[in-house]
Amino acid sequence: MINVNREGEVWVFAEQHNGRLEDTPIELMSKARRLADTLGVKLAAAALGNNFKGLAEKLIHYGADKVYLVEHPLLERYQTRSYSKVMYDLIHKHEPQIVLYGATVTGRDLAPNIASAAKAGLTADCTDLQIGDHKVAGSGEVHKNLLFQIRPAFGGNIIATIINYDRWPQMATVREGVMPQPKPDTKRKGEIIREDVKLSRKDLTLEILDEHKRPKKVDLKAARIIVAGGAGVGSKENFQLIWDLANCLGAAPAATRAAVDLGFIDHDHQVGQTGTTVRPSLYVAAGISGAVQHQAGMSQSQKIVAINNDPDAPIFQVAHYKILGDLNAVIPGMIKAIKEKGIKEGNTENN
Amino acid sequence: MGYNCVVLIKQVPDTKRITVNAMNEDGTVNRSALPAIFNPEDLNALELALSIKDEFGGKVTVITMGLPAASSILRDSLFRGADEAILITDPRCAASDTLATSYILSCAVKKLDYDIVLCGRQAIDGDTAQVGPQLAEKLGITQITYVEELMELSGKTITARRNMGNGWQQVRANLPVLLTVTGEANTPRVEAAKKIMKYKNARSKVEVEQEIKSANTDADEQNPKKLVEERCNLLDKKGLLIKQWDLDFLESDLNWCGRSGSPTKVHRIQSVVLTAKESKDVEPNEKGISDMVHELIKDKTIA
């Protein structure tokens, strides 16, 4: 068990593969920076791997005060036992008060294993993190400056704020894409601490035989404009309307789970609780009723245009522009209006 | 030779069918308004275990921790081909978070002979995907998460393909292992008519108690304890008694169970009400749309 250490640092697990830092630890840095500043403690990144080139510096540029660097040939590739063992030892040695992980396949494989070893709390898939006080019902005891681990639960129908005060560290995995990436500051200076670890072959319980990366067909997270269609679009053929509007705006085409399940478009395009979380400048939602599961993935868009023929569609509650009408007429109208205003043709690939 | 598979399953509220009635006014969830179902990916874990038994022989044991009503998914597992079903039910399990749950489950799995432990990737009520990896750590065995295909099982090694979201990874490990299984792994078989006939009267002890209690409203001067015992013995003889374990039987350290074993606590629950700060109705005609597009260009939303 790890002690409650009020002076403990805030840590981010710097997930990397083949020396390349993943997006999620970078996304985590700006939020983690704020948490550390609020608590008045240092922000550190823990990077495990082999033969890093410039990775620690990069983490410092993104906001880390310190980087704990563990380089070892047996850490060349991620696997649960070896990484869990090293992270546990680091946590045990330095007693950070907060440890954050991206809720990636790797983060969701690793963090619970560490939590079990450390007998610490862990909250999965957080969408926000804050520092706050908690009053225990009954005893009235107040715990100050805890990590509020905020996440949707129950299929996105409720938002739960989770805390842990009697056993530390406070750990959470954070959803990909819910926090904006900070701008790197190449002048930032920080401390790089090399850590020695004892690892043997028997810590590698997996033999990785083969790996295949399938590049995503579309990068929704990076898109400035997204045009999304739901089941209301009606058919795969009619989904061409979504592609057309997306092309005309230079936008990424997207869809709800229902539209993906109906085969209108590939799963890579799915926005929502079980798809990608996006925060574009403009989100056009056509034929989307706006179930909470979908809203969980897009409600942070700066502007939302909703087109629906059902006045009671929940999507209208979050829309900035509400168009009550038939998308089959409205979308061509939008395309016409955009072309008339001289917007250049986008170059989004249509497949 | 055969492999002993232990499948951990969970009964969950069907979060896909949430209606207005499912939320209480204070923002908490009204569980009684939701149908309770077999967690979908746990069915995939069960199917994988059954297909291992079909090919290599061995035994499939299903375990669930939950309220007495969770006996129904154990029966469902027997209908689909599981050999043995175990209910862990104990009021002291209440309020367990994933850490305490994995501890209690580890006490149960340790009572069994196993080669492969299988869990669904995650449960739809919490979507945490934590209990599997935590259980693997507590058992001290290798975990393979996000399994989408079992490639090979031979002797004491297993080869599986993991779904990495942006691709796949093929890994090999020595048994025993714990797998978390995704929805893409297989199509779960349906209940077999013969098995339904065989197991429809299978009951756990707590169900027998409830049945006797509700049948005996007039409170006959019968000794209900004795009656329960007799009925359970009879079921056991017919192979229809769902095993029931409590924390005493599991010899669990109560400090690690329930509320005291759970480091995470709820600070606050809010129901989701999302609203736009300012909104505008746009007429679905040429002028309305043109004005909106003009505004979006003017404020540089589209450029």
Chai-1 contact restraints between the chains, C-beta under 6 A:
chainA,res_idxA,chainB,res_idxB,connection_type,confidence,min_distance_angstrom,max_distance_angstrom,comment,restraint_id
A,T80,B,Q143,contact,1.0,0.0,6.0,A-B,restraint_1
A,V105,B,Y146,contact,1.0,0.0,6.0,A-B,restraint_2
A,V105,B,M164,contact,1.0,0.0,6.0,A-B,restraint_3
A,V105,B,G165,contact,1.0,0.0,6.0,A-B,restraint_4
A,R108,B,A129,contact,1.0,0.0,6.0,A-B,restraint_5
A,D109,B,T145,contact,1.0,0.0,6.0,A-B,restraint_6
A,P112,B,Q130,contact,1.0,0.0,6.0,A-B,restraint_7
A,P112,B,P133,contact,1.0,0.0,6.0,A-B,restraint_8
A,P112,B,Q134,contact,1.0,0.0,6.0,A-B,restraint_9
A,N113,B,P133,contact,1.0,0.0,6.0,A-B,restraint_10
A,N113,B,E137,contact,1.0,0.0,6.0,A-B,restraint_11
A,S116,B,Q134,contact,1.0,0.0,6.0,A-B,restraint_12
A,S116,B,E137,contact,1.0,0.0,6.0,A-B,restraint_13
A,S116,B,K138,contact,1.0,0.0,6.0,A-B,restraint_14
A,A117,B,E137,contact,1.0,0.0,6.0,A-B,restraint_15
A,A120,B,P263,contact,1.0,0.0,6.0,A-B,restraint_16
A,G121,B,P263,contact,1.0,0.0,6.0,A-B,restraint_17
A,G121,B,T264,contact,1.0,0.0,6.0,A-B,restraint_18
A,A124,B,T128,contact,1.0,0.0,6.0,A-B,restraint_19
A,A124,B,Q130,contact,1.0,0.0,6.0,A-B,restraint_20
A,H134,B,H267,contact,1.0,0.0,6.0,A-B,restraint_21
A,F154,B,T15,contact,1.0,0.0,6.0,A-B,restraint_22
A,F154,B,V29,contact,1.0,0.0,6.0,A-B,restraint_23
A,G155,B,T15,contact,1.0,0.0,6.0,A-B,restraint_24
A,N157,B,I18,contact,1.0,0.0,6.0,A-B,restraint_25
A,I158,B,I269,contact,1.0,0.0,6.0,A-B,restraint_26
A,I158,B,S271,contact,1.0,0.0,6.0,A-B,restraint_27
A,I159,B,Q270,contact,1.0,0.0,6.0,A-B,restraint_28
A,A160,B,I269,contact,1.0,0.0,6.0,A-B,restraint_29
A,T161,B,H267,contact,1.0,0.0,6.0,A-B,restraint_30
A,T161,B,R268,contact,1.0,0.0,6.0,A-B,restraint_31
A,I162,B,T264,contact,1.0,0.0,6.0,A-B,restraint_32
A,I163,B,K265,contact,1.0,0.0,6.0,A-B,restraint_33
A,I163,B,H267,contact,1.0,0.0,6.0,A-B,restraint_34
A,N164,B,P263,contact,1.0,0.0,6.0,A-B,restraint_35
A,N164,B,T264,contact,1.0,0.0,6.0,A-B,restraint_36
A,R167,B,P263,contact,1.0,0.0,6.0,A-B,restraint_37
A,T205,B,T142,contact,1.0,0.0,6.0,A-B,restraint_38
A,T205,B,A173,contact,1.0,0.0,6.0,A-B,restraint_39
A,L206,B,V171,contact,1.0,0.0,6.0,A-B,restraint_40
A,L206,B,A173,contact,1.0,0.0,6.0,A-B,restraint_41
A,E207,B,R172,contact,1.0,0.0,6.0,A-B,restraint_42
A,I208,B,V171,contact,1.0,0.0,6.0,A-B,restraint_43
A,L209,B,Q170,contact,1.0,0.0,6.0,A-B,restraint_44
A,L209,B,R172,contact,1.0,0.0,6.0,A-B,restraint_45
A,D210,B,Q170,contact,1.0,0.0,6.0,A-B,restraint_46
A,E211,B,Q169,contact,1.0,0.0,6.0,A-B,restraint_47
A,H212,B,G167,contact,1.0,0.0,6.0,A-B,restraint_48
A,H212,B,W168,contact,1.0,0.0,6.0,A-B,restraint_49
A,K213,B,G167,contact,1.0,0.0,6.0,A-B,restraint_50
A,R214,B,N166,contact,1.0,0.0,6.0,A-B,restraint_51
A,R214,B,G167,contact,1.0,0.0,6.0,A-B,restraint_52
A,L249,B,I302,contact,1.0,0.0,6.0,A-B,restraint_53
A,S281,B,T301,contact,1.0,0.0,6.0,A-B,restraint_54
A,L282,B,T301,contact,1.0,0.0,6.0,A-B,restraint_55
A,V292,B,V272,contact,1.0,0.0,6.0,A-B,restraint_56
A,Q295,B,L274,contact,1.0,0.0,6.0,A-B,restraint_57
A,S299,B,L274,contact,1.0,0.0,6.0,A-B,restraint_58
A,K303,B,T301,contact,1.0,0.0,6.0,A-B,restraint_59
A,Q317,B,T275,contact,1.0,0.0,6.0,A-B,restraint_60
A,V318,B,L274,contact,1.0,0.0,6.0,A-B,restraint_61
A,V318,B,A276,contact,1.0,0.0,6.0,A-B,restraint_62
A,A319,B,A276,contact,1.0,0.0,6.0,A-B,restraint_63
A,A319,B,S279,contact,1.0,0.0,6.0,A-B,restraint_64
A,H320,B,A276,contact,1.0,0.0,6.0,A-B,restraint_65
A,H320,B,S279,contact,1.0,0.0,6.0,A-B,restraint_66
A,Y321,B,K280,contact,1.0,0.0,6.0,A-B,restraint_67
A,Y321,B,V282,contact,1.0,0.0,6.0,A-B,restraint_68
A,Y321,B,M292,contact,1.0,0.0,6.0,A-B,restraint_69
A,K322,B,S279,contact,1.0,0.0,6.0,A-B,restraint_70
A,K322,B,D281,contact,1.0,0.0,6.0,A-B,restraint_71
A,I323,B,V282,contact,1.0,0.0,6.0,A-B,restraint_72
A,I323,B,P284,contact,1.0,0.0,6.0,A-B,restraint_73
A,G325,B,P284,contact,1.0,0.0,6.0,A-B,restraint_74
A,V330,B,P284,contact,1.0,0.0,6.0,A-B,restraint_75
A,G333,B,I289,contact,1.0,0.0,6.0,A-B,restraint_76
A,M334,B,I289,contact,1.0,0.0,6.0,A-B,restraint_77
A,A337,B,I289,contact,1.0,0.0,6.0,A-B,restraint_78
A,A337,B,S290,contact,1.0,0.0,6.0,A-B,restraint_79
A,A337,B,V293,contact,1.0,0.0,6.0,A-B,restraint_80
A,I338,B,V293,contact,1.0,0.0,6.0,A-B,restraint_81
A,K341,B,V293,contact,1.0,0.0,6.0,A-B,restraint_82
A,K341,B,I297,contact,1.0,0.0,6.0,A-B,restraint_83
